[in-house]
Each structure stands twice: as structure tokens, then as C-alpha cells.
Amino acid sequence: MNRVAIGQICSSCSLTQNLKTINMLIDSALLQDVKVIFFPEASDYISRSASHSKKLVSQSPEFADSLCRSIPSLCQKYGKKIDVSIGVHLPAAKADGQSSDDRVRNCLLYINHRGEVLQSYQKLHLFDVDVPNGPVLKESESVQPGSIIAPVLDTPVGKLGSAICFDIRFPELSLKLRSKGAEILCFPSAFTVRTGEAHWEALAKARALDTQCYVLMPAQQGEHQVNLDLEEGASDAFTVKRVSWGHSMIVDPWGQVIARADSQNSEAQLIMADLDFAALEKIRKDMPLWDQRRRDVFGDYV
């Protein structure tokens, strides 16, 4: 059985509160024999501004360490195993010979059932957009871009290719991960309502059809409590309403949505599916896109 789950949450600026929700969903997933659970990007916190994020990130390493300690404890409680994929912020990387950079890293951690971090992928493509009649978002003001494609990872539910949110709009990354053996692609996200409503499901299906992979879409959902750490009566010029689209889903290699979140439920949710790799292989055999690629024309980048 290749049972996976998405933990759909609505992170606040309280890392302690968020960790409690995450542990609750892991506990529930273990009860239902889930082998790997996938959480959204920024599961540790959602901030109200770039400066707020740079302040909160100092707590993120302890958040990750606490999660690494709790996973084996929860596994021992039920005598079962579960791995966790989760999006977090981490302090800026310091490169030799470069000026200091106080931006954070937007990373996806893969933690096994023993609490060991097997992989940390840093988001390649940053969300710098001015949405018509919507927010102006400049992720690069507070986030360092990554520069490395994560190796495809062997997991208890198949070969996993990792990406984050805005990465989904760049199909070359998904194609590269497929070329490296991926059977599952994961795009943990915090999509805006406007872009989510327009493109969320279409992009998920497109990447599934491009690569003939399962596509997992763990999402932040709802209005985020980003002012919990403000003292009563305090004002903050940067306070804004942060709302995420949600609609977490799992799409199969034929582009069909096989599991999706309840859009009417504002609480944390588990979205589960059993992945069928015999069906995946049949799809790839019946429509052998990888054998038919015109590498003589386009090169061998995939």
C-alpha cells in the first residue's frame, strides 16, 4: 500500500501553535496507515511582512528540531512508521566572500520516521508579481533563491521529486525531475486566492500530464493569524490580511483529481490517497512520451 496524505493547514505567526496542529495531523495520519504526509510551504509560520519574517525565522530551527523529535515519538506510540515532507523557513545561508544577506530561505524538508532530515530543497523560483486588482508580492525582498535541483528521493511511497509553490509554473523543473526518475512530484504552496482560483488546478493537471507523475498539492488555506505576537492595542504599519487559496489535491498521471480538500471546511484537514504504480506504468507504456521526446531538436536537458 502506497498511502499518502496531505496535511492542509492555516499557519499563523505562532510557531508553537502551528507545530501542535502539525503533530495532531501526523497522529491522525498514523492511525490511518499513511506512509508519508506532505505539508504546505511555510508550515512553520506565515508572517505579516518581510521584516516580520526575518524576525520569526530565528525560531524556525527549533521548530524543525522539535518536529524531528516528535515524529519518532508518534511512530513509537502506534508501532508504525511515517515520513514527513514539510515546508519551513530557515536562516540565510552565508557564502564565503559574499556580503551578508539577511533574507530567509524557503525550504522543503523531508524527514524520515527516525526524525532524520534526508533532504532540504531550497525554492528556486520566487514569487515576484503585481497581481491586477490584487496584492503586490515581492518574495525576493525577504527570501534567498535556491540554485540546486534536489535529487529524486526514494521514499516508502515511491520516487519523489521536490519543488515549492511558484516552481510549478516552470515546467522544465518538473521535466528534469521526471528525467531523474520521479514518480511523484510535490508542490507545497501558499497560493493567493486570485492566482489559485485561476490556475491552481490547471497547473496541477498540466504538470501531471507533462511528466506522467502523481502530483501532490499541499496547500495553506484560509485567513492567517499574522498578528498574534502584537501586544494588545499595538499598531503595525505592515499588517495586511493574508489569505491562502487552499484546495489541496492529489492528481494522478492521467490528470485526474483523485483526492481533494473540502473547500467548505476551514479546519485543518487530511487528504488521503493510495498511489497505484501499476496504473502509472501502464499510462507511461501506453503513451510513451519519454521515448518520443525530440532530443535531437530540443537537446537532452530532460
N, C-alpha and C positions, 0 to 999 in steps of 0.2 A: 504493500500500500504506500503510495506517494502522496500522503495528505499534507497539504499546505494550508496556512491561514494568513489572512491579512488582519492586523490589528488597527482598525480605524479609530483615531483619537482626535481630540481637540486640545492641543498643548497650550498651556498658559505660560506665564513668565516664572512660575514656581517650579523649579526642577524637582523638588521633593514631591509635590503634588503629582507631577507627570510620571515620576517613577512608580508611585503607588498604582496608578492606572495601568501602566505597562506590566507590572508584576501581576496585577489582577487578571489581565488578558492572557498572559503566559500560563498562569494557573488554570484558567478555563480551557486553554488550548491543550494542555497536557491531559486533562480529563477526557478530551475528545480525540486523543491519539494523533494529534498533529505532530509532524516530524520537524517542520521548520515554520516559524512565524515571522512575518515581514511587517515592520512598522514604517511609518512615513519618514520623510526628511524632517529635520528639526524636532524630533521627538523629545529632545531634552528641554527645549524652550522655544517659544515664539516671543520675540521682543517687540517693543513699540517704536524702535528707531535703531539706526546703525550704532549710535553711541551706547544705547542700552544693551545691544547685543555684545559689544566689546566688553561691557562690564560683566554681563552674565556668564560669558564664556569661561571665566576663571573657575566657575563651579562645575563645568562640564566634565573634566577628567574624573572628579569624584563621582559624578553621576554614572559615567561609564564603568568605573571600578565597582561601584555598588551593584550595578546590574550584573557584572561578571561574577560577583559573589552570590547574588540571589539565584541565578539560573541553575547552578548545580544543586543548590539547596531545594529548589522547587522540584527538580528532577528526582532527587532522593526521596522527597515527600511521597511521590507517586510510583517510584520504581520504574520510571520511564525516561526517555531522552527527548530533548527538544533543542534545536539550534535557533538562534535569533539573528535576524538582519534588521538593523536599526539605523536611522539617520540621526546624526548628532553634530554639534559644533565642537571644534577643537581649537585651541590657541594657534596663532600663526606659526608657521614653520620659519625657522631662522636659517637663512642660507649664507654660507661663507662669502665674504666680500660684497655683500649687498647691504643697503641701508635697512634699518629696522622697518618692519611692516606690522602695524597693529591690527590688521584685518584678521578675521577668524577664518577657519577652514570649515567648509560644509562637507562632511564626510559620511560615508556609509560603512558601518562596521558589521562584519559577520562574526558572531560569537558562537562557539560550539557549546555542547551540553556540559562540558567541563569548565566553562567560563573563560575559555581562551579565545582571544581575538585572532582569528585566522586571516582576516583581510581588512584593510582600511582603504577605501576608494575615495578620492577627493574629486568633487564635482568639476567637470571640465568646462561646461558652458554656463555662463552666468546670465541671469535674467535682468537685462538692462533694457527696459521698454517704457514707452509712454503710451499707455492704452487709451485710445479715443474714448472720451467720456468716462474714463476710469482713472486708476491711480498711475502715478509716475513712480516706477520702481527701478532702483539702481543697485542691484545686488553687489556689483563690483566695488561700491563705496565701503562695504563692510566685509566682503568675502574675497579671499585669495582664490584664483582659479587653479585647478589642478593641471597636470601636464602628462599624466600617465594613464593609459587604459589598463584597468585591473585585469589580471589573469582570470580566465574562466575557472571557477571553483567547483570541485567535486563536493556535493552535499548529499545528505540522505534522501533527497527527493530529485536528484538529477544534477546536471551540469549548469551552473548559474553564472550568467553574465550580469555585472552590476553597472548601474547608471543612476542618475538622480534628476528627477523633475525636468528642467529645461533641456537636458540631454536628449529627451525623447524627440525633439524637433529636428535632430540632426541624424538622419538615417544611416550615415556612414559609420557611426559608432555601433549601432545595433548590428549592422552587416559585418563589421570587424569582429564583434563578439561571436556571432554565428560562425564565422570562418575559423575561430579558435575553439569551436566545439560546443558552444552554448545550446542548451535545450530550453532554458528558462531565461527570460530577461525580466529584470525588476526595475521599476521606476518609482521609487518612493518620492512623494510630492506634497507640495502645499500650493496647489493651483489657485489662482484668483478665480472669483466667481465668473467674471466676464470671459476669460480665456477658457475656463473649464467648461462652461456652458456651450461654448462654440466648438471646442476642439478635443476635449478630454477623451471621449470615447472613440472619436475618429482616429486620433493618434495611436491609441492603444491597438485598435484593429489594424491600422496600417503597419505598425512595427511587427505585429504577429504575422501578417501576410507577407511582409518583406522577407522575414527570416525563417518562417515556418517554426516558430518557437511559441511556447506558452509565455504570455506577458502578464506580469503581476503588477498591479497599480495600487500600492498602499497610499492612502491619502489622509491628510489633515482635513477636518470637516468642522464647519461652523464658525461662530464668532469667538475669537480667542481673548481670554482674560489677560491683557498685557499690562495692567496697572496694579496688580496685586501687591507689588512692593512699594507703591507710593503711600506715603503717610496720609492719613485722613485730612482732607482739606487742601492737600498739596496740588499744585498745578504743574503741568509739564507741556511745554510748547510743542513737543513732538508726539503727543498722544494722538493716535489715529485708530480708527476702527480696523481691525484685522480680521478678515473673514476668508475662509478657505472653502473651496467648492465641494470637496468630499467625493462621493460616488465611487468609492473604491471598487475595483473589479478584477476579475481574472478572465483572461481571454485565451482561447485555445489556438492551436496553429492554423486552424481553418478560419479564424477571425470571428468565432462565435463567443459571446459572453457566457461563461458557464457558471459564474457566481458574481453577485454584486451586492453592495450595501443597500440597506433600507434607507432611502433618501428622506423618509419621514421621521426617522429615529435620530434624535440629537445626542444620544448617549454613545459611549464607546461601544464598538461592535467588533465581533469576529466574523469574517467572511471566509468560508472554507471551501476547498475543492480537492478531489483526488485527481492527480495528473495521470493521464493514460499515455504511456510512451509507446505502446504498440500502435495506437492511433497516430501518434506523431510520426513514427517511422513510415506508416502507410501513406500519410499525406506527402511526406518527402519523397517516397518512392513513386507514387502515382503522378506527382508533379515535380520532377527532378530539377528544380530551379538552379540548384548549386552546380549541377553538371552542365547546365545550358548557359551559364554566365559567359559573356563575350570578353574574356580576359585579354584576348588578342587586340581588342579595341579599347577597352577601359583600363587595362592594366590589372595587376594582381593584388590590389590593395584589399580586396576581400577574397 
